Structures are given as C-alpha cells and as structure tokens.
Amino acid sequence: MSNKNSYSISAVNSYSQALYELANESKSLNKIEDQVVALIKLISESNDFNLLIKDPTNKQEDQLNIISIISEKFEFNNLLKKFLCFLILKRRLFYLDKILKDFTLICSKNRGEVVAKLIAAKELNDSEIDNIKNELTQNFGSNVKLNYKHDPSLIGGLIIQVGSVMIDTSIKNKLQQIESKMIEA
C-alpha cells in the first residue's frame, strides 16, 4: 500500500470519526445520519454535484455557496453544514463521499449492526428484501443493515456479502466457473 493511499484512508477515518463524535455529543446523531444518507444519494445521482466535489479547480467560494444552497434546501443540521464548509476550507471536499460512507459504517457499528450487501439479478420488492434481511439477522445473530442493488448483468440469482462471507448464486458466476474449467482443460 502506498503512503498516499494510507494517508487518504487515515484522513477519511479521522474526518468521519470526528463527525460521528460531534454529532453524538450534540445529540443529533440520528438526524445527521439521515442527512448524510441523503447526501450520499445526491453524490451518486448528480454528476454536477460529483464534479463540484472532485474537481480541484473549483473555487472555494463557489463550493461554499453551493453547499450553503444545498444545506438550506435539504434543511441540513447546522453541525453538518459547518462540517462540509470545514472540508472545503481544508481542501478535503474530494474525500466527501468516502467520509460520509465511513460515517454511516461507524454509526451502524456503534448500534451493533452488521452491514450486508445484496445484489440481485431481478428487481426485488420490499417484502422480498425484508425476508432476506430477516433471514440474515437470524443466521448472523445481529441486526443486519442491508444495502440492496439491482444488477441485471448477473443474469439470474443473487450475491450476498456479510463482512468477509460471500454467497454468490448468480448465473454469471457459474458461467465464469465453467469458462475457467474449460480453459484449464
């Protein structure tokens, strides 16, 4: 691992931990976590916002103005708004997506939740997702926070990952295994 990469991981962890501690001290952890989740969604869905964050040529005052507008529109907690402005002033806004995702992991971990990923070939309804979540909760003996994603490229089946445990029943994976065996033969 390069020094630059370890520095970025360390910086992300420091900022996300600081946000967690500040939110917890101010008794606004749940509200800020909800707003962070909304901000993560905005980052993933808006190319313009993503460019604002990641483009180092953007002026600080432009970034501050846009963050202020977004904070007012989404009625962000003042602590979160100040945190975002602090990242801009320290020229660390390009870490925002990683910091916010790490923050949600810290929140989940401190609630005793296990984070799981579910990727399915077909679009699942809420009932099906809840059934899978309940089954995982029973199997792992912890409350499970399930992140669901639809991926038609799997052809059929699903992939579930809980920590280092991965269950891959996708047809795509089975085809890749067959292909590997054919190449080896």
KAWO-V811503 format. One record per residue. N is the residue number from 1. RES is the residue in one small letter. PSI is psi in whole degrees, -180 to 180 (NA if undefined). Layout:
n->N res->RES psi->PSI
n->N res->RES psi->PSI
//
This chain:
n->1 res->m psi->133
n->2 res->s psi->159
n->3 res->n psi->-37
n->4 res->k psi->-43
n->5 res->n psi->-41
n->6 res->s psi->-33
n->7 res->y psi->-43
n->8 res->s psi->-39
n->9 res->i psi->-43
n->10 res->s psi->-43
n->11 res->a psi->-45
n->12 res->v psi->-48
n->13 res->n psi->-41
n->14 res->s psi->-47
n->15 res->y psi->-43
n->16 res->s psi->-39
n->17 res->q psi->-40
n->18 res->a psi->-44
n->19 res->l psi->-43
n->20 res->y psi->-49
n->21 res->e psi->-41
n->22 res->l psi->-43
n->23 res->a psi->-40
n->24 res->n psi->-44
n->25 res->e psi->-36
n->26 res->s psi->6
n->27 res->k psi->33
n->28 res->s psi->26
n->29 res->l psi->-48
n->30 res->n psi->-44
n->31 res->k psi->-45
n->32 res->i psi->-38
n->33 res->e psi->-43
n->34 res->d psi->-42
n->35 res->q psi->-35
n->36 res->v psi->-42
n->37 res->v psi->-41
n->38 res->a psi->-38
n->39 res->l psi->-39
n->40 res->i psi->-42
n->41 res->k psi->-42
n->42 res->l psi->-41
n->43 res->i psi->-43
n->44 res->s psi->-25
n->45 res->e psi->-18
n->46 res->s psi->111
n->47 res->n psi->-38
n->48 res->d psi->-45
n->49 res->f psi->-39
n->50 res->n psi->-43
n->51 res->l psi->-38
n->52 res->l psi->-41
n->53 res->i psi->-45
n->54 res->k psi->-17
n->55 res->d psi->112
n->56 res->p psi->-11
n->57 res->t psi->-8
n->58 res->n psi->140
n->59 res->k psi->145
n->60 res->q psi->-42
n->61 res->e psi->-34
n->62 res->d psi->-44
n->63 res->q psi->-44
n->64 res->l psi->-42
n->65 res->n psi->-44
n->66 res->i psi->-41
n->67 res->i psi->-38
n->68 res->s psi->-44
n->69 res->i psi->-47
n->70 res->i psi->-41
n->71 res->s psi->-40
n->72 res->e psi->-43
n->73 res->k psi->-45
n->74 res->f psi->3
n->75 res->e psi->51
n->76 res->f psi->147
n->77 res->n psi->142
n->78 res->n psi->-35
n->79 res->l psi->-44
n->80 res->l psi->-42
n->81 res->k psi->-45
n->82 res->k psi->-38
n->83 res->f psi->-45
n->84 res->l psi->-42
n->85 res->c psi->-37
n->86 res->f psi->-43
n->87 res->l psi->-38
n->88 res->i psi->-48
n->89 res->l psi->-31
n->90 res->k psi->2
n->91 res->r psi->44
n->92 res->r psi->15
n->93 res->l psi->-27
n->94 res->f psi->-16
n->95 res->y psi->-4
n->96 res->l psi->-49
n->97 res->d psi->-46
n->98 res->k psi->-40
n->99 res->i psi->-46
n->100 res->l psi->-40
n->101 res->k psi->-40
n->102 res->d psi->-38
n->103 res->f psi->-45
n->104 res->t psi->-35
n->105 res->l psi->-40
n->106 res->i psi->-44
n->107 res->c psi->-47
n->108 res->s psi->-46
n->109 res->k psi->-42
n->110 res->n psi->-18
n->111 res->r psi->-3
n->112 res->g psi->19
n->113 res->e psi->152
n->114 res->v psi->130
n->115 res->v psi->130
n->116 res->a psi->149
n->117 res->k psi->137
n->118 res->l psi->121
n->119 res->i psi->122
n->120 res->a psi->147
n->121 res->a psi->-32
n->122 res->k psi->155
n->123 res->e psi->121
n->124 res->l psi->144
n->125 res->n psi->172
n->126 res->d psi->-37
n->127 res->s psi->-44
n->128 res->e psi->-41
n->129 res->i psi->-43
n->130 res->d psi->-40
n->131 res->n psi->-44
n->132 res->i psi->-43
n->133 res->k psi->-45
n->134 res->n psi->-40
n->135 res->e psi->-43
n->136 res->l psi->-39
n->137 res->t psi->-43
n->138 res->q psi->-43
n->139 res->n psi->-35
n->140 res->f psi->-7
n->141 res->g psi->18
n->142 res->s psi->161
n->143 res->n psi->130
n->144 res->v psi->130
n->145 res->k psi->116
n->146 res->l psi->123
n->147 res->n psi->115
n->148 res->y psi->140
n->149 res->k psi->137
n->150 res->h psi->128
n->151 res->d psi->96
n->152 res->p psi->-16
n->153 res->s psi->-13
n->154 res->l psi->-14
n->155 res->i psi->-51
n->156 res->g psi->163
n->157 res->g psi->-164
n->158 res->l psi->167
n->159 res->i psi->130
n->160 res->i psi->131
n->161 res->q psi->124
n->162 res->v psi->107
n->163 res->g psi->-125
n->164 res->s psi->-2
n->165 res->v psi->124
n->166 res->m psi->133
n->167 res->i psi->116
n->168 res->d psi->104
n->169 res->t psi->18
n->170 res->s psi->148
n->171 res->i psi->-35
n->172 res->k psi->-45
n->173 res->n psi->-42
n->174 res->k psi->-38
n->175 res->l psi->-39
n->176 res->q psi->-38
n->177 res->q psi->-42
n->178 res->i psi->-43
n->179 res->e psi->-44
n->180 res->s psi->-43
n->181 res->k psi->-38
n->182 res->m psi->-38
n->183 res->i psi->-39
n->184 res->e psi->-30
n->185 res->a psi->NA
//
